Amino acid sequence: MADADIIYLHPAKHASDFRAHAEARSVSTYMLMPVGIPGILNLARQQGLRVVGLNVPLEAVIRPQFDLKSWLARQTGASLIAIDLHWYEHSFGALDVARVCKEIHPQVPVVLGGLTASHFAKEILRDFPEVDFVIRGDGELPFLELALALRDGNKARLAAVPNLSYRQGERILENPQRYCATTEDLNRLDFVDMAWLEHTKEYATVEVTTTELLTPAEASTVRGHWLTIGRGCCFNCSFCGGGQQAHATLAGRNGIVSRSPSHVVDDIERMLALGMKQVSFNLDPAIMGRPYWTGLFGEMRRRKIRIGVYNEQFQLPSDEFLNTLLEVAEPRYSELAITPLSGSEEVRALNGKNFTNKRLFDVLARLKPHQMPVYLFFSLNVPGENNVTFKKTLRLARDACQLYPPHLLRMINMVHTVDPCSPISRDPAGHRLKVEFKTFADYYTYCRETPVLREDVPLEAWRGYEPLNKATRSLEQMARQWDDFCAEQAARCYPVPRTW
């Protein structure tokens, strides 16, 4: 392998040495990489920088005896190591990977980026000497300028790199946050080429959501890709650390910045040429405005493109949106994810989902003749859900199972952990909650202590928040009721996960 200027590593949740968990059940690996990574690395490649990437948990699954230290020792010539810390679930794993990198290549600088790294940049640089830089907010231009400066050995240019946090002696410096990607910036980026990643084809199978119309053998070979169609959000759902307020705080973005539909469709054509069967949109086109999604699906229709579509509906879309989507989505490789959260419309609205139960069933009735797979997501511990409202959740789930074909329906009821910069975290009193996770050290410890199933730990443990009036709900009781309900259904209804 030729020398690389940049080594990119995607961490797991837990330690980089997977052999320590070889006998453990239900290891939470979290193999999906942040959707913006291809754009960042391909921009660097276009400027002549050589990049090699490794998905650490994927390698450990492919090769159970994989050793990151040995792999790193074979990489020579790098002037920068990049590790993503976008989702808080990687808070321990990312720092563990950084430690290993410094052990093998002590002179090579390490940079972190992503929403979680942005939120805790000062704390990370203060407490973890294995991290040299943090890029706050959008990373494309800052990462390129940092990588070029380090390759050229010109550290004097660091002060001009936008969005960059770093140490200078005992001081932590934060350069002004001058870069926030525009539509023109996003249109220039390549979000498809993954040639820099080892085991590219294997990763493309990881990117596909479960498709209910495929046999297990087929599902193991179908490839897809999570594709950036925009950045930001226009909502502030209680539990989400990637909403409008979070983007404004961490990246300086208000609302949504979209890629042009023609560029997105160009990418989908490239994916089809690579043999991919499914595209997963990082944003729901329905929230980006009627001109956007009519342009997107209209261009797909004009080019006679039909592909599997995995789409997470942030709210419930109009009938016109669904009709237009169904013209280009191949149901065999598609799935629509809908998040009612609760059977109580009041609880749902409290947490940012603004639709009625009647509208949900109207949507299911419209999708049913088209054999479109659907995945319904509920949550036991969103603000307002309690022993009383949960009865409405069970009723709604039961009615959905009776309405929708069982081979096309999945549903799950999960337990949230508090997300940094989410409305829950920012305003716990307003949500009648007590929040316990506040610092990066809290998330680091949480991830270190919860990599695998622990039957000795209560369901509500390590969630980082709890209701002020704990007497109104029993998560264990609610979980038992949900699990009993699931056991009776022909649809694929998953028990409450006991992992984190």
C-alpha positions as MATLAB code, in Angstrom:
seq = 'MADADIIYLHPAKHASDFRAHAEARSVSTYMLMPVGIPGILNLARQQGLRVVGLNVPLEAVIRPQFDLKSWLARQTGASLIAIDLHWYEHSFGALDVARVCKEIHPQVPVVLGGLTASHFAKEILRDFPEVDFVIRGDGELPFLELALALRDGNKARLAAVPNLSYRQGERILENPQRYCATTEDLNRLDFVDMAWLEHTKEYATVEVTTTELLTPAEASTVRGHWLTIGRGCCFNCSFCGGGQQAHATLAGRNGIVSRSPSHVVDDIERMLALGMKQVSFNLDPAIMGRPYWTGLFGEMRRRKIRIGVYNEQFQLPSDEFLNTLLEVAEPRYSELAITPLSGSEEVRALNGKNFTNKRLFDVLARLKPHQMPVYLFFSLNVPGENNVTFKKTLRLARDACQLYPPHLLRMINMVHTVDPCSPISRDPAGHRLKVEFKTFADYYTYCRETPVLREDVPLEAWRGYEPLNKATRSLEQMARQWDDFCAEQAARCYPVPRTW';
ca = [
       0.000    0.000    0.000;
       1.283    3.463   -0.930;
       1.933    5.948    1.839;
      -1.038    8.146    2.787;
      -1.020   11.763    3.888;
      -4.232   11.271    5.871;
      -5.429    8.280    7.887;
      -9.161    8.334    8.630;
     -10.582    6.047   11.333;
     -14.198    5.433   12.283;
     -14.336    4.217   15.894;
     -16.699    1.821   17.587;
     -18.514    2.691   20.775;
     -16.129    0.660   22.895;
     -12.391    0.028   22.966;
     -10.586   -0.521   19.677;
      -9.429   -3.995   20.752;
     -12.565   -5.993   19.968;
     -11.017   -9.195   21.219;
     -11.839   -8.078   24.751;
     -15.528   -8.461   23.815;
     -15.242  -11.645   21.745;
     -17.522  -13.638   24.033;
     -19.909  -10.817   24.907;
     -23.455  -10.701   23.580;
     -25.059   -7.740   21.865;
     -21.978   -5.602   21.396;
     -23.038   -2.143   20.225;
     -20.562   -1.503   17.400;
     -22.247    1.396   15.570;
     -20.552    0.830   12.229;
     -22.324    3.572   10.247;
     -19.959    6.462    9.547;
     -21.123   10.098    9.506;
     -22.745   10.830    6.163;
     -20.521   13.847    5.501;
     -17.217   11.970    5.705;
     -16.988   11.100    1.973;
     -17.374   14.771    1.036;
     -14.592   15.840    3.408;
     -12.116   13.155    2.364;
     -12.844   13.355   -1.355;
     -12.247   17.108   -1.256;
      -8.830   16.427    0.256;
      -8.125   13.813   -2.422;
      -9.086   16.251   -5.167;
      -6.379   18.576   -3.846;
      -3.721   15.889   -4.147;
      -3.770   14.520   -0.611;
      -3.556   10.734   -0.331;
      -6.179    9.218    1.988;
      -6.668    5.786    3.499;
      -9.713    5.041    5.639;
     -10.619    2.249    8.008;
     -13.923    1.441    9.697;
     -12.594   -0.119   12.899;
     -15.741   -2.025   14.003;
     -16.321   -3.302   10.453;
     -12.779   -4.664   10.303;
     -13.287   -6.446   13.611;
     -16.477   -8.086   12.296;
     -14.784   -9.172    9.068;
     -11.634  -10.324   10.873;
     -12.318  -11.214   14.532;
      -8.592  -11.167   15.313;
      -8.078   -7.748   13.742;
      -5.484   -5.671   15.577;
      -5.584   -1.914   15.045;
      -2.044   -1.432   16.329;
      -0.620   -3.783   13.709;
      -2.636   -2.093   10.967;
      -1.470    1.364   12.026;
       2.141    0.231   12.155;
       1.906   -0.612    8.447;
       0.765    2.918    7.572;
       3.689    5.243    6.975;
       4.105    8.809    5.857;
       0.908   10.263    7.324;
       0.880   13.880    8.471;
      -2.643   13.762    9.971;
      -4.955   11.194   11.579;
      -8.669   12.018   11.492;
     -11.238   10.392   13.801;
     -14.942   11.178   13.719;
     -16.799   12.028   16.928;
     -20.185   13.000   15.570;
     -22.536   10.890   17.692;
     -22.056   10.872   21.455;
     -22.092    7.060   21.443;
     -18.493    7.155   20.154;
     -17.173    9.347   22.976;
     -15.078    6.586   24.534;
     -14.267    4.696   21.337;
     -12.960    7.771   19.522;
     -10.607    8.667   22.362;
      -9.453    5.061   22.686;
      -8.586    5.007   18.986;
      -6.753    8.316   19.422;
      -4.681    6.804   22.234;
      -3.711    3.838   20.071;
      -2.758    6.181   17.231;
      -0.451    8.165   19.518;
       1.119    4.944   20.799;
       2.023    3.828   17.274;
       2.594    7.247   15.636;
       3.366    9.677   18.492;
       4.457   12.483   16.147;
       1.378   12.435   13.902;
      -1.313   14.961   14.921;
      -4.863   13.718   15.628;
      -7.958   15.728   14.725;
     -11.555   15.096   15.822;
     -14.721   16.487   14.267;
     -18.493   16.131   14.374;
     -21.339   17.521   16.476;
     -20.215   15.933   19.753;
     -16.595   16.974   19.243;
     -17.806   20.480   18.412;
     -19.946   20.702   21.546;
     -17.135   19.581   23.869;
     -14.072   20.890   21.978;
     -12.482   22.771   24.884;
     -13.036   19.958   27.378;
     -11.584   17.350   25.026;
      -8.456   19.399   24.339;
      -8.079   20.173   28.045;
      -8.347   16.592   29.285;
      -7.114   14.377   26.436;
      -3.549   15.092   25.261;
      -3.888   12.446   22.544;
      -6.092   14.897   20.631;
      -4.273   17.796   18.965;
      -7.102   19.489   17.045;
     -10.881   19.715   17.004;
     -12.775   21.105   14.015;
     -16.013   22.734   15.148;
     -19.091   22.753   12.946;
     -18.786   22.079    9.207;
     -15.474   20.497    8.391;
     -14.769   20.460    4.654;
     -12.694   23.619    4.139;
     -11.161   23.638    7.657;
     -10.061   20.012    7.297;
      -8.497   20.660    3.891;
      -6.608   23.721    5.096;
      -5.409   21.893    8.224;
      -4.255   18.862    6.234;
      -2.374   20.986    3.675;
      -0.672   23.027    6.408;
       0.496   19.905    8.223;
       1.615   18.164    5.046;
       3.681   21.200    4.134;
       5.046   21.511    7.664;
       3.719   25.057    7.955;
       2.229   25.299   11.439;
       2.155   29.088   11.160;
      -0.923   28.644    8.947;
      -2.910   27.034   11.777;
      -4.092   30.419   13.043;
      -5.881   31.007    9.725;
      -7.767   27.689    9.622;
     -11.464   28.449   10.245;
     -13.409   26.568   12.935;
     -10.207   25.074   14.384;
      -9.565   24.542   18.104;
      -6.078   23.556   19.276;
      -3.505   23.899   22.025;
      -0.678   26.369   22.067;
       1.369   25.510   25.080;
      -1.043   25.519   28.020;
      -3.624   27.644   26.205;
      -6.569   26.374   24.170;
      -7.156   28.533   21.120;
     -10.376   28.721   19.136;
     -10.180   30.211   15.661;
     -13.271   32.095   14.478;
     -16.035   29.911   13.076;
     -16.037   31.388    9.573;
     -16.962   28.339    7.502;
     -20.524   27.081    7.213;
     -21.251   25.123    4.033;
     -23.512   26.721    1.443;
     -25.517   25.043   -1.295;
     -22.686   25.818   -3.713;
     -20.160   24.221   -1.345;
     -22.226   21.051   -0.987;
     -22.833   20.818   -4.730;
     -19.079   20.753   -5.355;
     -18.477   17.818   -3.014;
     -18.299   14.143   -3.936;
     -20.450   12.166   -1.478;
     -20.324    8.834   -3.373;
     -16.725    7.769   -4.026;
     -15.565    5.453   -1.228;
     -12.391    4.170   -2.904;
     -10.309    5.479    0.006;
     -12.012    3.070    2.450;
     -10.753   -0.456    3.014;
     -13.465   -3.092    2.420;
     -15.643   -0.641    0.524;
     -18.055   -3.275   -0.811;
     -18.542   -4.825    2.613;
     -19.323   -1.426    4.082;
     -21.923   -0.819    1.373;
     -23.866   -3.838    2.677;
     -23.771   -2.350    6.194;
     -25.350    0.855    4.848;
     -28.502   -0.979    3.725;
     -31.429   -1.100    6.127;
     -33.217   -4.431    6.560;
     -35.459   -5.020    3.554;
     -38.377   -7.227    4.473;
     -38.990   -8.516    0.947;
     -35.556  -10.137    0.597;
     -34.318  -13.528    1.660;
     -31.459  -13.511    4.203;
     -29.047  -14.528    1.448;
     -30.150  -11.624   -0.735;
     -30.088   -9.151    2.142;
     -26.450  -10.038    2.869;
     -25.325   -9.015   -0.615;
     -27.493   -5.980   -1.437;
     -25.490   -2.758   -1.331;
     -26.585    0.807   -0.724;
     -25.358    4.179    0.463;
     -26.368    6.975    2.830;
     -26.353   10.092    0.664;
     -26.116   13.737    1.709;
     -28.919   15.803    0.169;
     -28.629   18.712    2.587;
     -27.550   19.793    6.034;
     -29.368   21.204    9.051;
     -32.946   20.937   10.272;
     -36.060   23.049   10.759;
     -37.328   21.211   13.861;
     -36.286   20.937   17.507;
     -37.468   17.492   18.594;
     -36.919   17.106   22.329;
     -34.516   14.165   22.161;
     -32.432   15.166   19.106;
     -29.020   16.810   19.275;
     -29.079   17.568   15.545;
     -32.070   19.915   15.408;
     -32.297   23.528   14.292;
     -31.013   24.989   17.571;
     -28.094   22.547   17.708;
     -27.001   23.404   14.174;
     -27.277   27.113   14.944;
     -25.164   26.717   18.090;
     -22.544   24.304   16.775;
     -22.282   25.173   13.088;
     -23.788   28.651   12.748;
     -26.513   27.355   10.442;
     -30.151   28.356   10.604;
     -32.554   25.973    8.935;
     -31.641   23.703    6.032;
     -28.995   24.095    3.332;
     -29.839   21.784    0.442;
     -27.910   20.268   -2.441;
     -29.492   20.824   -5.819;
     -31.790   17.982   -6.966;
     -29.777   17.533  -10.169;
     -26.561   16.898   -8.209;
     -28.353   14.417   -5.964;
     -29.764   12.535   -8.956;
     -26.309   12.502  -10.577;
     -25.098   10.727   -7.440;
     -27.952    8.226   -7.542;
     -27.044    7.403  -11.142;
     -23.453    6.793  -10.045;
     -24.704    4.522   -7.274;
     -26.777    2.501   -9.729;
     -23.749    2.154  -12.003;
     -21.856    0.725   -9.005;
     -24.566   -1.914   -8.544;
     -26.239   -0.339   -5.505;
     -29.912   -1.070   -4.886;
     -30.789    1.414   -2.157;
     -30.254    5.092   -1.422;
     -30.792    6.414    2.109;
     -31.367   10.155    2.362;
     -29.720   11.912    5.285;
     -32.608   14.409    5.365;
     -36.278   13.874    4.654;
     -37.011   15.562    1.297;
     -40.563   16.224    2.506;
     -39.341   18.881    4.971;
     -37.226   20.649    2.350;
     -40.239   22.142    0.588;
     -42.472   21.145   -2.280;
     -40.245   22.700   -4.992;
     -37.337   20.612   -3.707;
     -38.930   17.174   -3.602;
     -40.912   17.642   -6.785;
     -37.632   18.622   -8.459;
     -35.792   15.636   -6.978;
     -38.354   12.953   -7.781;
     -39.265   14.623  -11.067;
     -35.641   14.468  -12.217;
     -35.425   10.810  -11.192;
     -38.576   10.107  -13.172;
     -37.264   12.041  -16.201;
     -34.074    9.951  -16.189;
     -36.126    6.767  -15.692;
     -34.407    6.035  -12.371;
     -36.007    3.551  -10.025;
     -34.140    2.551   -6.888;
     -34.805    1.407   -3.361;
     -35.317    4.371   -1.019;
     -34.883    4.354    2.738;
     -36.384    7.570    4.070;
     -36.926    8.685    7.645;
     -40.080   10.818    7.598;
     -39.377   13.638   10.072;
     -43.110   14.410   10.096;
     -45.909   12.746    8.128;
     -45.803   13.836    4.470;
     -48.640   14.852    2.190;
     -50.408   12.384   -0.067;
     -48.830   14.173   -3.042;
     -45.348   13.547   -1.634;
     -46.090    9.862   -1.110;
     -47.557    9.455   -4.593;
     -44.506   11.109   -6.148;
     -42.059    9.064   -4.069;
     -43.803    5.828   -4.960;
     -43.244    6.544   -8.656;
     -39.458    6.268   -8.253;
     -38.976    4.009   -5.197;
     -38.569    0.273   -5.764;
     -40.516   -1.231   -2.826;
     -38.447   -4.422   -2.817;
     -35.426   -2.422   -1.634;
     -37.233    0.398    0.173;
     -38.485    1.262    3.643;
     -40.145    4.317    5.149;
     -39.356    5.018    8.798;
     -42.019    6.864   10.798;
     -41.598    8.015   14.399;
     -44.870    8.259   16.346;
     -42.896    8.012   19.623;
     -46.136    7.503   21.567;
     -49.758    6.580   21.010;
     -50.658    9.783   22.862;
     -50.954   12.695   20.458;
     -50.187   15.091   23.324;
     -46.923   13.298   24.167;
     -46.017   13.141   20.489;
     -46.528   16.876   20.008;
     -44.585   17.639   23.187;
     -41.599   15.905   21.613;
     -41.744   17.544   18.193;
     -43.832   15.143   16.086;
     -46.875   17.008   14.842;
     -49.374   14.525   13.445;
     -52.481   12.721   14.639;
     -53.131    9.021   14.929;
     -55.754    9.343   12.214;
     -53.223   10.851    9.831;
     -50.781    8.033   10.606;
     -53.360    5.424    9.653;
     -54.280    7.379    6.541;
     -50.634    7.186    5.468;
     -50.419    3.468    6.219;
     -53.596    2.858    4.214;
     -52.120    4.768    1.257;
     -48.847    2.813    1.365;
     -50.413   -0.613    1.823;
     -51.448   -1.280   -1.825;
     -47.919   -0.439   -2.962;
     -46.301   -3.106   -0.740;
     -44.062   -0.468    0.839;
     -42.159   -1.680    3.932;
     -42.674    0.550    6.992;
     -40.716    0.855   10.244;
     -42.475    2.481   13.239;
     -40.330    3.884   16.058;
     -41.621    4.439   19.596;
     -39.793    5.472   22.761;
     -40.521    4.471   26.340;
     -38.855    7.415   28.038;
     -39.538   10.549   25.997;
     -40.867   13.410   28.137;
     -44.522   12.883   29.012;
     -44.716    9.140   28.323;
     -45.823    7.328   31.466;
     -47.768    4.300   32.623;
     -51.070    5.892   31.531;
     -50.072    7.240   28.116;
     -48.266    3.986   27.346;
     -51.624    2.228   27.145;
     -52.358    4.439   24.140;
     -49.011    3.431   22.632;
     -49.884   -0.253   22.906;
     -53.302    0.410   21.385;
     -51.804    2.298   18.464;
     -49.194   -0.392   17.830;
     -51.831   -3.122   17.944;
     -54.049   -1.257   15.488;
     -51.078   -0.796   13.132;
     -50.387   -4.526   13.228;
     -53.993   -5.239   12.340;
     -54.006   -2.746    9.455;
     -50.650   -3.307    7.774;
     -49.405   -6.538    6.140;
     -47.178   -8.224    8.718;
     -44.394   -9.064    6.247;
     -44.053   -5.327    5.477;
     -44.111   -3.965    9.026;
     -41.400   -3.507   11.611;
     -41.707   -1.664   14.908;
     -39.593   -1.065   17.951;
     -39.833    0.743   21.291;
     -36.522    2.155   22.430;
     -35.116    3.946   25.471;
     -33.351    7.214   24.751;
     -30.114    8.453   26.249;
     -29.915   12.243   26.528;
     -28.253   13.806   23.484;
     -25.854   16.744   23.997;
     -27.324   20.019   22.725;
     -30.811   18.502   22.465;
     -33.753   20.525   23.846;
     -33.890   18.066   26.754;
     -30.256   18.814   27.585;
     -30.596   22.560   27.031;
     -33.836   23.007   29.003;
     -34.431   20.103   31.396;
     -36.748   22.093   33.679;
     -38.993   22.966   30.747;
     -39.368   19.246   30.039;
     -39.881   18.395   33.744;
     -36.659   16.427   33.823;
     -33.439   16.160   35.762;
     -30.429   15.855   33.433;
     -27.346   14.074   34.751;
     -25.063   13.977   31.669;
     -23.619   17.445   31.176;
     -19.897   17.149   30.463;
     -17.810   15.207   27.973;
     -16.501   13.171   30.902;
     -20.097   12.054   31.563;
     -20.465   10.737   28.000;
     -16.986    9.237   27.972;
     -17.773    7.295   31.154;
     -21.214    6.294   29.864;
     -19.772    4.774   26.692;
     -16.946    3.082   28.571;
     -19.374    1.428   30.983;
     -22.085    0.370   28.492;
     -20.502   -1.383   25.489;
     -22.392   -4.657   25.916;
     -25.583   -6.098   27.321;
     -25.650   -5.953   31.115;
     -28.542   -7.875   32.602;
     -27.624   -6.695   36.109;
     -28.309   -3.058   35.225;
     -31.830   -1.543   35.328;
     -33.333   -0.405   32.053;
     -33.358    3.250   33.105;
     -29.680    3.256   34.125;
     -27.112    5.257   32.129;
     -29.742    7.289   30.241;
     -28.474   10.603   31.564;
     -31.867   11.985   32.576;
     -35.002   11.097   34.508;
     -38.424   12.658   35.164;
     -38.792   14.910   38.171;
     -41.797   12.808   39.202;
     -40.474    9.262   38.864;
     -43.640    7.773   40.379;
     -45.579    8.300   37.129;
     -43.784    5.601   35.183;
     -42.005    2.274   35.493;
     -39.803    1.578   32.488;
     -39.428   -2.065   33.469;
     -43.187   -2.548   33.669;
     -43.739   -0.752   30.365;
     -40.987   -2.788   28.715;
     -42.524   -6.074   29.886;
     -45.892   -5.024   28.457;
     -44.268   -4.114   25.137;
     -42.315   -7.371   24.956;
     -45.464   -9.381   25.681;
     -47.273   -7.491   22.937;
     -44.462   -8.173   20.455;
     -44.528  -11.896   21.147;
     -48.142  -12.038   19.976;
     -47.654  -10.259   16.633;
     -47.071  -11.682   13.175;
     -45.252   -8.481   12.184;
     -41.612   -8.067   13.093;
     -42.005   -6.328   16.460;
     -38.764   -6.063   18.380;
     -38.501   -6.302   22.180;
     -37.173   -3.261   24.005;
     -33.366   -3.254   23.469;
     -31.430   -3.838   26.658;
     -28.264   -2.341   25.241;
     -27.291    1.283   24.859;
];
